[in-house]
């Protein structure tokens, strides 16, 4: 993480317990060199420096589009646990991967910030104006903007007006 801005409150610091810090309304920027790789936000974040972990509630991550598709993608989760040194996030509690052409919904997912790949191994539902699909898991590569459902996959097309 190259930079961060937050608004800490006394209540948030008191809830941190044994952690080093707690923040309400946090925004984090992730850079690869000088290029912005993502922006994360959370309603509450607890940071433990010795473990190198951060736990966030009502978390979102906005990933800019890349070579495969210039459109951005948003990942939302009720709970996100990050391993900062490894650049990974474990997401639970209503995970959504939102693109302009549809939304994938699952209970949990894992995001690797080094490879820019999100994956989930629980049932997933893909909703779009053009089709509806379900699968047993998914992989999303933010570098190429390719979303793959793992099977068995059930897909149904929808008539477009």
C-alpha positions, 0 to 999 in steps of 0.5 A: 500500500503506497498511501492511506487516508482515514478518520480514526475516532476514539470509539474505533481505537477503543474497539481495536483491543490488542490490535495496533489501530482501528479506523472508521471510514478508511480508504487505501490506495494500492500501487504497482510502481506509479500505476494505481492497482486498486482502491479499497474502502471499509466502514471499519478496519482493525490493523495488527502490525505484528501479524501484518493483518487487517480486518475490515467490515463493509469492504469494497475494492475497485480495480481499474480495467486492464489490457483485456477490458478497460472497464473497472470491476468492484469487489464487495464483501461484508468482511475482508481479512487481509494479509498485507505482506502477502497482498491477499484478501479473504472475503466473506459475508456476501461477496459480489464481483460487479462489472458493467455486464453483470454481477457474480455473487458468492459467500466467500472468495480469495483475492491475490493482489500480486496476480490480480486474480479472485477465486471462490470455491463455493456456489456462485450465481452470475446475474446479467441482463442477457443471462443467468448462470450458477456454478460451484465456484469461479475465477476472475482474472483482473488482468484479462477481465475474464470470469470463468465459472467452475462446474457443473454450470447451469446457464440460461439465456434471457431474451433482450428487448 
